[in-house]
């Protein structure tokens, strides 16, 4: 066991209280921290994304929503950007 400096004691207490109110299960701060590390290790890609992209994480629901907006304009539209440029700029 090692000692780690931790600055978010108020947030930890708030999480502890919220979990108790929602589940009626009382967790110690140590249990909550251990559980947090376990959850983070299962979702390491979120941590990496948070670190590498400035915290802009798109969850699966929003990814699917964005992908649903993509549509195929059909055959013959592969050069549509060139056609648009030609119309606009001559």
C-alpha positions as CSV (number, residue, x, y, z in Angstrom):
1,X,0.0,0.0,0.0
2,X,1.3,3.5,-0.9
3,X,0.3,7.0,-0.1
4,X,-1.0,9.3,-2.8
5,X,-1.7,13.0,-2.5
6,X,-5.3,13.6,-3.5
7,X,-6.9,17.0,-3.8
8,X,-10.5,16.3,-4.7
9,X,-11.8,15.2,-1.3
10,X,-14.9,17.3,-1.6
11,X,-15.8,15.7,-4.9
12,X,-15.1,12.3,-3.5
13,X,-17.5,12.9,-0.6
14,X,-20.1,14.2,-3.0
15,X,-19.8,11.0,-5.1
16,X,-20.0,8.9,-2.0
17,X,-23.2,10.7,-0.9
18,X,-24.7,10.4,-4.4
19,X,-24.0,6.7,-4.6
20,X,-25.6,6.2,-1.2
21,X,-28.7,8.2,-2.1
22,X,-29.1,6.3,-5.3
23,X,-28.3,2.8,-4.1
24,X,-28.6,2.9,-0.3
25,X,-25.2,1.2,-0.2
26,X,-22.5,2.8,1.9
27,X,-19.0,2.7,0.4
28,X,-15.9,3.9,2.1
29,X,-13.7,6.4,0.3
30,X,-11.1,3.7,-0.2
31,X,-13.7,1.4,-1.8
32,X,-14.9,4.2,-4.1
33,X,-11.3,5.0,-5.2
34,X,-10.6,1.3,-5.8
35,X,-13.7,1.0,-7.8
36,X,-12.8,4.1,-9.8
37,X,-9.4,2.7,-10.7
38,X,-11.1,-0.6,-11.8
39,X,-13.6,1.3,-14.0
40,X,-10.8,3.5,-15.5
41,X,-8.7,0.4,-16.3
42,X,-11.7,-1.1,-18.3
43,X,-12.2,2.2,-20.1
44,X,-8.6,3.2,-20.7
45,X,-9.4,4.5,-24.2
46,X,-11.5,7.3,-22.6
47,X,-8.6,8.3,-20.4
48,X,-6.2,8.3,-23.3
49,X,-8.7,10.4,-25.4
50,X,-9.2,12.8,-22.5
51,X,-5.4,13.3,-22.2
52,X,-4.6,13.4,-25.9
53,X,-7.5,15.4,-27.3
54,X,-8.1,18.0,-24.7
55,X,-11.1,16.2,-23.1
56,X,-13.4,16.1,-26.1
57,X,-14.8,12.6,-25.9
58,X,-17.8,11.6,-28.0
59,X,-19.7,8.7,-26.4
60,X,-21.1,5.8,-28.5
61,X,-24.6,7.2,-28.6
62,X,-23.4,10.5,-30.1
63,X,-21.1,8.7,-32.5
64,X,-24.0,6.7,-33.8
65,X,-26.1,9.9,-34.1
66,X,-23.3,11.5,-36.2
67,X,-22.9,8.4,-38.3
68,X,-26.6,8.3,-39.0
69,X,-26.3,11.7,-40.7
70,X,-24.0,10.3,-43.3
71,X,-25.8,9.5,-46.5
72,X,-24.9,8.1,-49.9
73,X,-25.9,10.5,-52.7
74,X,-25.8,7.7,-55.2
75,X,-23.9,6.8,-58.4
76,X,-22.4,9.8,-60.2
77,X,-21.9,12.0,-57.2
78,X,-18.3,11.0,-56.6
79,X,-17.2,14.2,-58.3
80,X,-19.9,16.4,-56.8
81,X,-17.4,18.7,-55.1
82,X,-15.7,19.3,-58.4
83,X,-19.1,20.1,-60.0
84,X,-20.0,22.5,-57.2
85,X,-16.6,24.2,-57.5
86,X,-17.2,24.5,-61.3
87,X,-20.6,26.1,-60.8
88,X,-19.5,28.5,-58.1
89,X,-16.1,29.5,-59.5
90,X,-16.4,28.8,-63.2
